[in-house]
Amino acid sequence: MLERIQVGEPGATSRLVESLACDGIALLGGVADADTLLTVARSFATVVAHRDSRPDGVTMLVDHGLPRSSSGFAGFTSRELAPHTDRSSIERPPGLLLTACGRPAETGGECVVIDGAAVYDDLAEREPEALQALATPRSALFGGAAGYLGSIFAVQPEGRVHVRLRLDELATFSPAPTHWLATLRTVLDRQALTVALHAGEGYVLDNRRWLHGRRAFTGSRVLYRVTADPLPRLGIPTGFLPGNQVQPPSLTEYRSCAS
């Protein structure tokens, strides 16, 4: 179970690393501004620049009033965002995503997070044929013609599973996974957790395990985003080992590996 880790307090970084190693996610508090989020990221990871980020790696997510046809830029609107992993169209997406709230929405705007390990286990138990289709190599194209050809669930050489997903117009699927997309959406809804962020609150998640999205909102909502790769010396794994019957952690209290 997870509690909100107050950045800057003694031991905060070690607790954050432990939470990521155990559950692939950590909740943050005390993130005063974008520079604070950047400092947190640099304490345990190497920042990876994003297409939309400032030179230092921070992206300001605000509603620019873009039309619905703005493929790949829905984060800069007030619309709902379907659960996805970041940078799905590149060969090696960043391992971590850090997000913090600078100004909450007037209404809506809650973050939605989904543990891909729980989705995998759910499918393995209820719809193994669907899981097989969704894990078929070269069955999904992410990002258009110049994007990445892979699968939603990909088994790595060391046996861990990485999740890669987007469900917008920049993803196309072969017939087998297409047949099971409605089932996948049902499981995603069943496993979804909602996080309402107030100013100064945020989260870090394993971008190769957890999916994230948001509810539609009104008002001048501001979020800060940083993508990064964990420092190798810390031994933070990405993805998950299949077959562990994962129970998604509660987002209210902290759970250590030993519990």
C-alpha positions in Angstrom: 0.0 0.0 0.0 1.2 3.5 -0.8 1.5 6.7 1.0 2.4 10.1 -0.5 6.2 10.6 -0.2 7.0 14.2 0.7 10.0 15.2 -1.5 12.8 16.8 0.3 12.2 15.0 3.6 15.0 12.8 5.0 14.9 9.4 3.3 12.4 10.4 0.6 14.6 9.2 -2.3 15.2 5.8 -0.8 11.5 5.3 -0.1 10.7 6.4 -3.6 13.2 3.9 -5.0 11.8 1.1 -2.8 8.2 1.9 -3.9 9.2 1.8 -7.6 11.1 -1.4 -7.2 8.1 -3.1 -5.4 5.1 -1.7 -7.1 6.3 0.3 -10.1 4.7 3.5 -8.8 5.2 6.1 -6.1 3.0 9.0 -5.0 4.6 12.4 -4.4 3.9 15.4 -2.3 5.6 18.7 -1.7 6.4 19.3 -5.4 6.4 23.1 -5.3 7.1 23.7 -9.0 8.5 22.3 -12.2 12.1 22.8 -11.0 11.4 20.7 -7.9 10.1 17.8 -10.0 13.2 18.0 -12.1 15.4 17.9 -8.9 13.4 14.8 -7.8 14.0 13.1 -11.1 17.7 13.8 -11.1 18.1 12.3 -7.7 17.5 8.7 -8.9 17.3 8.9 -12.7 18.7 10.4 -15.9 16.2 12.8 -17.5 15.2 12.0 -21.1 14.1 14.9 -23.3 10.6 14.7 -24.8 9.5 16.1 -28.1 7.4 18.7 -26.3 9.7 19.4 -23.4 11.9 22.4 -22.5 15.6 22.0 -23.0 15.9 20.8 -19.3 13.3 18.0 -19.9 10.2 19.5 -18.3 7.0 19.5 -20.3 4.2 21.9 -19.2 0.9 20.2 -19.9 -1.9 22.8 -20.4 -4.9 23.2 -22.5 -4.0 25.0 -25.7 -7.4 24.6 -27.2 -6.2 22.4 -30.0 -8.8 20.8 -32.3 -9.8 17.2 -31.9 -7.9 16.2 -35.0 -4.5 17.1 -33.4 -3.1 13.6 -33.5 -0.4 13.0 -30.8 -1.1 16.3 -29.1 -4.2 15.4 -27.0 -2.3 16.1 -23.8 -2.5 19.8 -24.7 -6.3 19.8 -24.7 -8.9 19.5 -22.0 -10.2 16.2 -23.4 -10.1 12.8 -21.8 -7.0 10.8 -22.4 -7.3 7.1 -22.9 -4.8 5.0 -20.8 -1.5 4.8 -22.6 2.3 4.4 -22.1 4.5 7.4 -23.0 6.6 7.4 -26.2 5.1 4.2 -27.5 6.3 5.0 -31.1 10.0 4.7 -30.3 12.1 1.6 -30.0 13.1 2.2 -26.3 10.5 4.3 -24.4 11.8 6.0 -21.2 11.5 3.8 -18.2 9.9 6.3 -15.9 7.3 9.0 -16.0 7.1 11.8 -13.4 4.0 14.0 -13.2 3.1 16.8 -10.7 0.2 19.2 -10.5 1.0 22.9 -10.7 -2.7 24.0 -10.8 -5.7 21.7 -10.5 -8.7 21.8 -12.9 -11.9 23.6 -11.9 -13.8 20.3 -12.5 -12.6 16.9 -13.6 -9.0 16.3 -14.7 -8.4 13.3 -12.3 -5.5 11.1 -13.3 -6.1 7.5 -14.2 -3.4 4.9 -13.6 -3.6 1.2 -14.5 -1.1 -1.5 -13.5 -0.2 -3.5 -16.6 0.8 -6.4 -14.5 -2.7 -6.6 -13.1 -4.1 -6.4 -16.6 -1.8 -9.2 -17.8 -2.8 -11.4 -14.9 -6.5 -10.6 -15.4 -6.3 -11.6 -19.0 -4.3 -14.7 -18.2 -7.0 -15.9 -15.8 -10.1 -14.9 -17.8 -9.1 -14.6 -21.4 -5.9 -16.4 -22.2 -6.6 -16.4 -25.9 -6.8 -12.6 -25.8 -3.5 -12.4 -23.9 -1.8 -14.5 -26.6 -3.1 -12.3 -29.3 -2.1 -9.1 -27.5 1.4 -10.5 -26.9 2.0 -11.6 -30.5 5.2 -10.0 -31.9 4.8 -7.5 -34.8 1.0 -7.3 -34.2 0.8 -3.6 -33.4 2.1 -0.4 -35.1 2.5 2.5 -32.7 3.0 6.1 -34.1 2.0 5.7 -37.7 4.1 4.5 -40.7 7.4 5.8 -39.2 6.6 4.4 -35.7 7.4 1.2 -33.9 6.2 -2.3 -34.8 5.7 -4.5 -31.8 3.0 -5.7 -29.4 1.1 -4.6 -26.4 2.8 -7.1 -24.1 6.4 -7.9 -25.0 8.5 -10.5 -23.2 12.0 -9.4 -22.7 15.1 -11.7 -22.9 15.4 -11.8 -19.1 11.7 -12.9 -18.8 10.2 -9.6 -17.7 7.2 -8.2 -19.6 7.0 -4.7 -20.9 3.7 -2.9 -21.8 3.3 -0.6 -24.7 0.0 0.9 -25.6 -2.0 3.7 -27.1 -5.6 3.4 -28.3 -5.9 6.5 -30.5 -5.6 7.0 -34.3 -1.8 6.6 -34.1 -2.1 2.9 -33.3 -3.1 0.1 -35.7 -3.4 -3.6 -34.9 -3.4 -6.8 -36.9 -6.7 -8.8 -37.0 -6.0 -11.0 -34.0 -5.4 -8.2 -31.4 -8.1 -6.1 -33.1 -10.6 -8.8 -32.3 -9.7 -8.5 -28.6 -9.5 -4.7 -28.2 -13.0 -4.5 -26.7 -12.0 -7.1 -24.1 -8.8 -5.3 -23.3 -10.8 -2.0 -22.8 -13.1 -3.9 -20.3 -10.1 -5.1 -18.3 -8.5 -1.7 -18.4 -11.6 -0.2 -16.9 -11.8 -2.9 -14.3 -8.2 -2.4 -13.2 -8.2 1.5 -13.4 -7.4 3.5 -10.3 -8.2 7.3 -10.1 -5.9 9.8 -8.5 -7.1 13.4 -7.9 -4.0 15.6 -7.7 -3.9 18.8 -5.8 -1.3 21.5 -6.3 2.1 20.1 -5.3 1.1 16.4 -5.6 2.1 14.0 -8.2 3.4 10.5 -9.0 6.3 8.5 -10.5 5.5 5.4 -12.4 7.2 2.7 -14.4 6.4 3.6 -18.0 6.9 0.0 -19.1 4.4 -1.4 -16.6 1.9 1.3 -15.7 -0.5 3.1 -18.1 -1.8 6.6 -17.4 -4.6 8.8 -18.6 -6.9 11.5 -17.4 -10.5 12.5 -17.2 -11.8 15.5 -19.2 -11.6 18.8 -17.3 -12.5 22.5 -17.3 -10.4 25.4 -16.1 -6.7 26.3 -16.4 -5.2 23.0 -15.3 -1.3 22.8 -15.3 0.7 19.6 -15.0 4.5 19.2 -15.1 5.9 16.1 -16.8 9.4 14.6 -16.9 10.5 11.4 -18.6 13.6 9.6 -17.4 15.5 6.3 -17.1 16.4 5.0 -13.6 20.0 5.1 -12.6 21.5 1.6 -13.2 23.2 1.5 -9.8 19.9 1.6 -8.0 18.6 -1.6 -9.5 15.1 -0.4 -10.2 13.5 -3.0 -12.6 11.1 -1.9 -15.3 8.2 -4.0 -16.5 7.1 -7.0 -14.5 7.5 -10.8 -14.1 4.4 -12.6 -15.3 2.4 -15.1 -13.3 2.6 -13.3 -9.9 -1.2 -12.7 -9.6 -0.5 -9.0 -8.9 -2.9 -7.0 -6.8 -2.7 -3.3 -7.6 -1.5 -1.3 -4.6 -3.9 0.9 -2.8 -3.0 4.5 -3.4 -3.5 5.6 0.2 -0.8 3.8 2.2 2.8 2.6 1.7 3.5 -1.0 1.2 7.1 -2.3 1.5 8.5 -5.4 -0.3 8.6 -7.2 3.0 4.9 -6.9 3.7 
